[in-house]
C-alpha cells in the first residue's frame, strides 16, 4: 500500500481533532481532541520519514510524545483547579472574561 | 569506540550558550530549593537566585556581544547564536529584571499576588501548627480560615491572626523556565528545537496565569482559555513542521531555504507547511485574527504576570518570526508576502477599532498590543537589514513601555484588588499626580508621540516598510495609529479632566521593587526616545546566520 494513504489518514485525524476542539464543550474532551491532533502529526512525521528514507521523522515523533506528556500534566492540573472552584469543566460556563 | 557505529557527538559551544545554560540551570536549582528550603526563607532565596541568574545571563550576553565573537550555530545546528539572537537575548533578560521585581512585590498586595487555593492555605496552616507545637508562636484558638475560602472574587485570604498567607514561591522557578524557553525560542535554528522551546515557554505561563490571589475565577478562566487555545495553536505549528519535514527532508531552517530554492517536490507542501507554522507563531505574538486569547488572558492573569507575558512573549515570538521568515523563507518572500499583508492589516484594524470600545484598562492595553503586533509585522515582513534592526528596536522599546504600564496598573486599587475599570481612573491626576503623569507619558509612548521611544520605533519600522515597497500598508498603519491615539488620549483626558468619584480607588504607595521596575521602564522609554542612536546603532548591521 502506498504511504500516501497514511498521509491522508493523518490529515483526516488532524481535521477531526480540530473540529472537535471547535465544537465540543467539555474542557477534557477539547483537550483530548488536541492530543488527537498531536498524534495525527506523529503519524505524518513517521510517514514522511518512510517516504524520505530518513530517520529524522521518527526521532521527532518521540520529541512530540514527550512534549505532549508534559502538556497533559499542566493541562489537567489547570482543568482540575477550575473544576474545584466551579464544579464544572464546561468551557461554556467560563464566561467572566468577554468583549 | 571506533567503527561505523561510533556516535558522532555534536560540539557544544558553552561560551555561546552560557546565558541559556545559566537561566535553565537556575530554574532547575529553584525547583530543588523549593523542595528543600523551609517556607520562611524560601521567598527571599528564590528571588535572589532569580535576579542573580538573570543579571549573570545578561552580563554573559553583553560580554559575548562586545567581544566580537563570530556568529556560531552550535549543538549540531540546533541553536544559532548570531547578532539578532544576542540582541533579542539582551532584550529578554533586560525585560525580565523589572518583570521579576513586579512579580516579587509584596508591598502593594500583602503576601504577594500569587496563591493557589487550598494547597497554600493548608501548607501555611500546617507550618503554623508545627511552629505552635514547638512553642515558638504560641497562639491558641481554633483553625482560622477554611481551605475553600477563595472560591469567589474579593475575600482576602488570611491565615492565623489576620496575617495574609504568604504567596507562592514556585513562581520564580516557573518564570525562569519560561524565560529559558524564550531564549531558546528566538535563537533556535531548526523547527523542532523551536517547537520544544515554544512549549517550554508556554507551559509555565499557562500555570502562572491561574495563580492569582484575588479574583480567582477570572484568573483560572484565563489559564484554561490560554492553555486550550495555546495547545491548539501549537498543534498547528507542529503540523506545519511535519509538512515542511516532508518537503525538505529536514527541519533545519537553512535546509528548508535550500530545498525551496531548487526542489522538485510540490509547492503545496512548502506553503501549506508555512501557513500552519505561521498560525502557531502569530498566535504567540498575538497578531491579527489569532489574537482572541489576548484580551481575556491579559485581563484575567495577575497583573505582574501580564507584564512579563506581554513584554517577553512578544519579543521571543517576533524573534522567532523574524528568524523563520529571513532564514527559511527569505528566498520565497514574494510568494507569501501578499497573505501577510492581509494579516497585518487585519491585526492593526482589529487592535485599534476594538480598543476603542474597551472599558477595562488591561483589556485596552491588550488590544493596543494587537495593533502593535501589526506594526511589528510590517517590519518583520520587510526582509531587509533596515526592517530587522527596526523590528528589534521596536521590541525593546515596546517591552519596557508595557512593563512599566502594567506596573502602574497594579497600583490603582479598590476594596477588592485592582480597579481596572476605566471609570475608576477618573480624576486620578488630582489624586495622585505622579502616577497619572507616568501613565500619561507611557500612553503617549504607545501612541507614538515624539520624544518617546514609541515614536522612534514606529518611525524606524514605517520607513523600513516604505523602503521595501509597502506603501499601502504604511498608509493603513498611519491611519490606525491615529485611531489608536484616540483611546490612549481618552484615558489621559479621563485622568486629568474629570472629577474623582467619592468612593474611587486608592493609589497604593509602591514598595522599592515596583518603584524600581516602573522607574526603569519610564527611563528607558524616555532615553530611547531622546537618544536612540546608541541602541539603533547596535541593532543596525546585525544579520542572521545562514
Interface residues (C-beta under 8 A of the other chain):
Chain A: X7 X14 X17 X18 X21 X27 X30 X31 X34 X37 X38 X40 X41 X44 X45 X48 X51 X52 X54 X56 X57 X60 X63 X64 X67 X70 X71 X74 X75 X77 X78 X79 X81 X82 X84 X85 X86 X91 X94 X95 X96 X97 X98 X99
Chain B: X116 X117 X118 X150 X151 X192 X195 X196 X199 X203 X206 X207 X210 X216 X217 X218 X220 X221 X222 X223 X224 X225 X227 X228 X231 X232 X235 X238 X239 X241 X242 X243 X245 X246 X249 X250 X251 X295 X296 X299 X300 X357
